[in-house]
C-alpha cells in the first residue's frame, strides 16, 4: 500500500474528503473548479479548495466585509493573527471581494482525514466568535462609543 508521500494529490484529497464525508454523513467532493462549500448553522460557510501548485487544500470562511475607511476590524484581525488563532490559521483580506476571511492551508503530504475534520470543527467554532469580536455593534450608546466622536451625529 502506498504511503502518504506516494499518493497523488487527487488521491490525497479524495482520502481526506472521504474521512470528512463519513463524519458529516454527506458526500463531500470538489467540483470541476476544484472547490466545494460546506454550509453549517448560523450562516457559516467553509469553502475547501484544491491548491495544486502548493500540493495542498485551503479552507476559507467569510467573517465580514469591513466598511470603507473603518480600520478597527482590520486592526483587530491583525491582533488575532498574533497568538489568538490556532497555528496555521489566519485572518486575511480577500483582495477580490474585500471581505475578511478566516483562512488555512492544509499540506496534503502530511494531512490525514483527522486533520481536515479538526480544521473544519475549528472553523465552525471560530467563525461565530470572530464575527462577534470583529463586527461593529449595530447601535452604540454614548457610553459605548469608541472615541470617534467626529463621525457621530447628534440631534
FIBA-520222 format. One record per residue: residue number from 0; z, x, y of N, C-alpha, C, O in turn; residue in three letters. Coordinates in steps of 0.2 Angstrom, whole numbers, plus 5000, padded with zeros to 4 digits. Atoms other than C-alpha are relative to their C-alpha. Example, Ala and Ser with C-alpha at 12.3 -4.5 7.8 and 13.67 -1.06 7.14 Angstrom:
  seq   n_w   n_u   n_v  ca_w  ca_u  ca_v   c_w   c_u   c_v   o_w   o_u   o_v  type
    0  5000  5004  4994  5039  5062  4978  5000  5004  5006  5003  5009  5005   ALA
    1  4999  4996  4994  5036  5068  4995  5003  4996  5005  5004  4999  5011   SER
END
This chain:
  seq   n_w   n_u   n_v  ca_w  ca_u  ca_v   c_w   c_u   c_v   o_w   o_u   o_v  type
    0  5000  5004  4994  5000  5000  5000  5000  5004  5006  5004  5009  5006   UNK
    1  5000  4996  4994  4996  5007  5017  5006  4999  5004  5009  4994  5005   UNK
    2  4994  5000  4995  5010  5012  5029  4998  4997  5007  4992  4996  5008   UNK
    3  5002  5003  4993  5011  5005  5047  4996  5005  5004  4991  5002  5007   UNK
    4  5005  4996  4996  5002  5020  5054  4993  5000  4997  4988  5001  5001   UNK
    5  5007  5001  5003  4987  5017  5042  4997  4994  5001  4991  4993  5000   UNK
    6  5003  5007  4999  4985  4999  5047  4995  5000  5006  4996  5004  5011   UNK
    7  5005  5001  4994  4970  4994  5058  5004  4996  5005  5009  4993  5004   UNK
    8  4997  5004  4994  4975  4987  5075  5000  4992  4998  5005  4989  4999   UNK
    9  5000  5007  5001  4969  4970  5069  5005  4998  4994  5008  4993  4994   UNK
   10  4996  5001  5005  4979  4971  5053  5008  5000  5002  5012  4996  5001   UNK
   11  4993  5000  4997  4995  4976  5063  5001  4994  5004  5007  4991  5003   UNK
   12  4999  5006  4996  4993  4962  5075  5001  4994  4995  5005  4990  4996   UNK
   13  4999  5005  5004  4990  4950  5061  5007  5000  4996  5010  4994  4995   UNK
   14  4993  4999  5003  5006  4956  5052  5006  4998  5005  5010  4994  5002   UNK
   15  4995  5002  4996  5017  4954  5067  5000  4993  5002  5005  4989  5003   UNK
   16  5001  5007  4998  5010  4937  5072  5002  4996  4994  5004  4990  4995   UNK
   17  4998  5004  5006  5012  4931  5054  5008  4999  4999  5010  4994  4998   UNK
   18  4993  5001  5000  5031  4935  5055  5002  4995  5005  5007  4991  5004   UNK
   19  4998  5004  4994  5032  4926  5072  4998  4993  4997  5002  4988  4999   UNK
   20  5002  5007  5002  5022  4911  5064  5005  4997  4995  5007  4991  4996   UNK
   21  4995  5002  5005  5035  4910  5050  5006  4997  5003  5009  4992  5001   UNK
   22  4993  5002  4996  5050  4909  5062  4998  4994  5004  5003  4989  5004   UNK
   23  5002  5005  4995  5041  4897  5074  4998  4993  4996  4999  4988  4998   UNK
   24  5003  5005  5004  5034  4886  5060  4993  4997  5002  4991  4992  5000   UNK
   25  5007  5001  4998  5017  4886  5068  4996  5006  4999  4998  5012  5000   UNK
   26  5005  4994  5000  5002  4897  5066  4999  5003  5006  4997  4999  5011   UNK
   27  5001  4996  4993  5001  4910  5080  4995  5005  4998  4995  5009  4994   UNK
   28  5006  4995  5001  4984  4919  5081  4997  5001  5007  4997  4996  5011   UNK
   29  5003  4998  4994  4975  4927  5095  4993  4997  5000  4990  4996  4995   UNK
   30  5007  5003  5000  4959  4918  5101  4995  5005  5001  4996  5011  5001   UNK
   31  5005  4995  5000  4942  4926  5104  5001  5005  5006  4998  5010  5005   UNK
   32  4999  4995  4995  4948  4934  5120  5006  5005  4999  5007  5009  5003   UNK
   33  4995  4996  5002  4962  4942  5111  5007  4998  5003  5011  5002  5004   UNK
   34  4994  5003  4997  4976  4931  5118  5002  4994  4997  4998  4990  4994   UNK
   35  4998  5007  5002  4987  4916  5114  5006  4999  5005  5010  5004  5006   UNK
   36  4994  5002  4996  5000  4907  5124  5005  4996  4996  5003  4991  4993   UNK
   37  4995  5003  5003  5016  4901  5117  5004  4996  5005  5006  4998  5010   UNK
   38  4997  5004  4996  5024  4886  5125  5007  4998  4997  5008  4996  4992   UNK
   39  4993  5001  5002  5043  4883  5125  5003  4995  5005  5000  4993  5010   UNK
   40  4997  5005  4995  5055  4870  5133  5001  5003  5007  5001  5010  5008   UNK
   41  4998  4998  4993  5059  4871  5151  4994  5004  5004  4995  5008  5008   UNK
   42  5006  4997  4997  5041  4876  5156  4999  5008  4999  4996  5011  5002   UNK
   43  5001  4992  5001  5042  4894  5148  4994  5001  4996  4993  4998  4990   UNK
   44  5006  4999  5003  5026  4900  5143  4999  5008  4999  5000  5012  5004   UNK
   45  5001  4992  5001  5023  4918  5135  4993  5001  4997  4991  4998  4992   UNK
   46  5007  4998  5003  5006  4925  5133  5000  5006  4997  5002  5011  5000   UNK
   47  5001  4993  5004  5003  4938  5120  4993  5002  5000  4988  4997  5000   UNK
   48  5006  4998  4999  4988  4948  5122  4999  5007  4996  5003  5012  4997   UNK
   49  5001  4994  5003  4980  4962  5112  4998  5005  5006  4995  5004  5011   UNK
   50  5001  4995  4996  4979  4979  5121  4997  5006  4996  5000  5011  4995   UNK
   51  5003  4996  5005  4966  4988  5110  5000  5007  5003  5000  5012  4999   UNK
   52  5001  4993  4998  4964  5003  5122  5007  5004  5000  5007  5010  5000   UNK
   53  4993  4996  5001  4983  5007  5120  5003  4998  4993  5009  5000  4992   UNK
   54  4998  5001  5007  4984  5001  5102  5007  4996  5000  5012  4998  4997   UNK
   55  4994  5003  5000  4997  4988  5106  4999  4992  5002  4993  4990  5002   UNK
   56  5000  5007  4998  5001  4970  5111  5005  4999  5006  5010  5002  5006   UNK
   57  4995  5001  4994  5008  4964  5128  5002  4993  4999  4999  4988  4996   UNK
   58  4997  5007  4999  5019  4949  5132  5001  5000  5007  5003  5004  5010   UNK
   59  4998  5002  4993  5020  4941  5149  5002  4993  5001  4999  4989  4997   UNK
   60  4998  5007  4999  5028  4926  5156  5001  5000  5008  5004  5004  5011   UNK
   61  4999  5000  4993  5027  4920  5174  5007  4998  5002  5010  4994  4998   UNK
   62  4993  5001  4998  5043  4920  5183  4999  4995  5007  5003  4990  5007   UNK
   63  5001  5004  4993  5037  4914  5201  4994  5003  5004  4992  5008  5002   UNK
   64  5005  4998  4996  5024  4915  5214  5004  5001  5007  5006  4996  5010   UNK
   65  4996  4999  4994  5033  4924  5229  4996  4997  5006  4990  4997  5006   UNK
   66  5003  5002  4994  5030  4916  5246  4997  5006  5004  5000  5011  5004   UNK
   67  5003  4994  4996  5019  4927  5258  5005  5002  5005  5008  4998  5008   UNK
   68  4995  4998  4995  5030  4938  5268  5007  5000  4998  5011  5003  5001   UNK
   69  4994  5000  5002  5045  4935  5258  5002  5006  4995  5000  5005  4989   UNK
   70  4999  4994  5004  5051  4952  5251  5006  4999  4996  5007  5003  4991   UNK
   71  4994  5000  5004  5068  4946  5244  4999  4999  4993  5002  5003  4989   UNK
   72  5000  5000  5007  5062  4941  5227  4997  5006  4997  4999  5008  4992   UNK
   73  5003  4993  5002  5052  4957  5226  5005  5005  4999  5005  5009  4995   UNK
   74  4994  4995  5000  5067  4967  5230  5005  4999  4995  5007  5004  4991   UNK
   75  4996  5001  5005  5077  4958  5218  4997  5002  4993  5000  5004  4988   UNK
   76  5003  4998  5006  5064  4961  5205  5000  5007  4998  5001  5010  4993   UNK
   77  4999  4993  5001  5064  4979  5208  5007  5002  4998  5008  5007  4994   UNK
   78  4993  4999  5002  5083  4979  5207  5001  4999  4992  5005  5002  4989   UNK
   79  4999  5002  5007  5082  4970  5190  4997  5005  4995  4999  5006  4990   UNK
   80  5003  4995  5004  5070  4983  5183  5004  5006  4999  5003  5010  4995   UNK
   81  4995  4994  5000  5084  4996  5186  5006  4998  4996  5011  4998  4999   UNK
   82  4994  5000  5004  5095  4993  5171  5002  4992  4998  5006  4992  4994   UNK
   83  4998  5007  5002  5096  4973  5171  4996  4998  4994  4999  4994  4990   UNK
   84  5004  5002  5005  5082  4971  5159  5000  5004  4993  5002  5010  4994   UNK
   85  5000  4996  5006  5081  4977  5141  4994  5005  5000  4990  5005  5004   UNK
   86  5004  4995  4999  5072  4993  5138  4993  4998  4998  4992  4994  4993   UNK
   87  5007  5001  5001  5053  4992  5139  4998  4993  5003  4992  4992  5004   UNK
   88  5001  5006  4997  5054  4975  5148  5000  5001  5008  5005  5004  5010   UNK
   89  4999  4999  4992  5050  4975  5167  4997  4993  5003  4993  4989  5000   UNK
   90  5003  5005  4995  5045  4963  5181  4995  5003  5004  4996  5009  5006   UNK
   91  5006  4997  4996  5028  4966  5189  4997  4994  5004  4997  4988  5002   UNK
   92  5004  5005  4996  5017  4958  5202  4993  5000  4997  4990  5005  4997   UNK
   93  5007  5001  5002  5001  4952  5194  4995  5000  5006  4995  4996  5010   UNK
   94  5004  4999  4994  4988  4958  5206  4995  4995  5001  4993  4993  5006   UNK
   95  5005  5005  4999  4975  4945  5202  5003  4993  5002  4999  4989  5005   UNK
   96  4997  5006  4999  4987  4930  5203  5005  5000  5006  5006  4994  5009   UNK
   97  4995  5000  4995  5000  4936  5215  5007  4997  4997  5011  4996  5001   UNK
   98  4994  5002  5003  5013  4930  5203  5005  5005  4997  5002  5011  4995   UNK
   99  4995  4995  5003  5029  4939  5197  5001  4998  4993  5002  4993  4991   UNK
  100  4999  5001  5007  5029  4941  5179  5004  5005  4996  5006  5010  4998   UNK
  101  4996  4996  5005  5040  4947  5165  4995  5003  4995  4991  4999  4993   UNK
  102  5006  4997  5004  5030  4960  5155  5003  5005  4995  5009  5008  4997   UNK
  103  4998  4995  5005  5032  4970  5139  4994  5003  4996  4990  4999  4995   UNK
  104  5005  4997  5005  5021  4982  5129  5003  5001  4993  5009  5005  4993   UNK
  105  4997  4999  5007  5024  4982  5110  4995  5005  4997  4989  5003  4995   UNK
  106  5004  4995  5004  5016  4998  5102  4999  4998  4993  5004  4998  4989   UNK
  107  5001  5003  5007  5008  4992  5086  5002  5005  4994  5003  5004  4989   UNK
  108  4999  4995  5005  5010  5009  5077  5007  5000  4998  5009  5002  4992   UNK
  109  4993  5000  5002  5029  5006  5077  5003  4993  4999  5009  4992  4997   UNK
  110  4997  5007  5000  5031  4987  5078  5000  4997  4994  4996  4998  4989   UNK
  111  4999  5005  5006  5037  4975  5065  5000  4993  5002  5000  4992  5008   UNK
  112  5000  5007  4999  5037  4957  5064  5007  4998  5004  5007  4994  5008   UNK
  113  4993  5000  4997  5056  4958  5068  5000  5002  5008  5003  4998  5012   UNK
  114  5000  4998  4993  5052  4967  5084  4996  4995  5005  4999  4993  5010   UNK
  115  5003  5005  4996  5040  4954  5090  5004  4993  5001  5004  4990  5006   UNK
  116  4995  5005  5000  5052  4940  5086  5005  5001  5005  5007  4996  5009   UNK
  117  4994  4998  4995  5066  4949  5096  4997  4999  5007  5000  4997  5011   UNK
  118  5003  5000  4994  5054  4951  5110  4999  4993  5003  5001  4991  5009   UNK
  119  5001  5007  4998  5049  4933  5111  5007  4996  5001  5008  4993  5006   UNK
  120  4993  5003  4999  5068  4927  5109  5003  5003  5007  5006  4999  5010   UNK
  121  4998  4997  4994  5072  4939  5123  4997  4997  5006  5000  4995  5011   UNK
  122  5003  5003  4994  5059  4932  5135  5002  4993  5001  5003  4990  5006   UNK
  123  4998  5007  4999  5064  4914  5131  5007  5000  5003  5008  4995  5007   UNK
  124  4993  4999  4997  5082  4919  5136  5000  5002  5007  5003  5000  5012   UNK
  125  5000  4996  4993  5077  4930  5151  4996  4996  5005  4998  4995  5011   UNK
  126  5004  5003  4995  5064  4919  5159  5004  4995  5005  5003  4995  5011   UNK
  127  4996  5004  4996  5076  4905  5165  5005  5003  5004  5006  5001  5010   UNK
  128  4995  4996  4996  5089  4917  5170  4997  5003  5006  4999  5003  5012   UNK
  129  5004  4997  4994  5076  4927  5181  4998  4995  5005  4998  4996  5011   UNK
  130  5002  5005  4996  5069  4911  5188  5006  4998  5005  5005  4997  5011   UNK
  131  4995  5002  4996  5086  4906  5194  5003  5005  5005  5004  5004  5010   UNK
  132  4998  4995  4996  5090  4923  5201  4995  5001  5005  4997  5003  5011   UNK
  133  5005  4998  4995  5074  4926  5210  4997  4995  5004  4994  4996  5009   UNK
  134  5003  5005  4996  5068  4909  5216  5005  4998  5005  5011  4998  5005   UNK
  135  4996  5002  4994  5074  4904  5233  5003  4993  4999  5000  4989  4996   UNK
  136  4997  5006  5000  5086  4890  5235  4996  4995  5003  4993  4997  5009   UNK
  137  5005  5005  4997  5076  4874  5239  5003  4998  5007  4999  4997  5012   UNK
  138  4997  5002  4994  5089  4869  5253  5006  5005  5001  5010  5006  4996   UNK
  139  4994  4996  4999  5101  4881  5261  5004  4997  5006  5001  4995  5011   UNK
  140  4996  5002  4995  5115  4876  5272  5002  5006  5005  5000  5012  5003   UNK
  141  4999  4994  4996  5121  4887  5287  5004  5005  4997  5003  5011  4998   UNK
  142  4995  4995  5003  5135  4895  5276  4996  5004  4995  4997  5010  4994   UNK
  143  5003  4997  5005  5122  4899  5263  4994  5004  5002  4991  5009  4999   UNK
  144  5006  4996  4998  5108  4906  5274  5001  5007  5000  5007  5010  5002   UNK
  145  4999  4993  5002  5105  4924  5271  4999  5004  5006  4998  5010  5006   UNK
  146  5000  4996  4994  5104  4930  5289  4993  5000  5004  4992  5003  5009   UNK
  147  5007  5000  4997  5085  4927  5293  5000  4994  5005  4996  4990  5004   UNK
  148  5000  5005  4996  5090  4916  5307  4994  4999  5004  4993  4993  5007   UNK
  149  5007  5001  4996  5073  4919  5316  4996  4995  4997  4991  4992  5000   UNK
  150  5004  5005  5003  5065  4908  5303  5003  4993  4999  5000  4989  4996   UNK
  151  4997  5006  5000  5077  4894  5304  4999  4996  5006  5000  4998  5011   UNK
  152  5001  5004  4995  5073  4879  5314  5006  4995  5001  5008  4992  4996   UNK
  153  4994  5005  4999  5087  4869  5322  4998  4995  5005  4994  4996  5009   UNK
  154  5002  5006  4996  5085  4852  5330  5005  4999  5005  5004  4994  5009   UNK
END
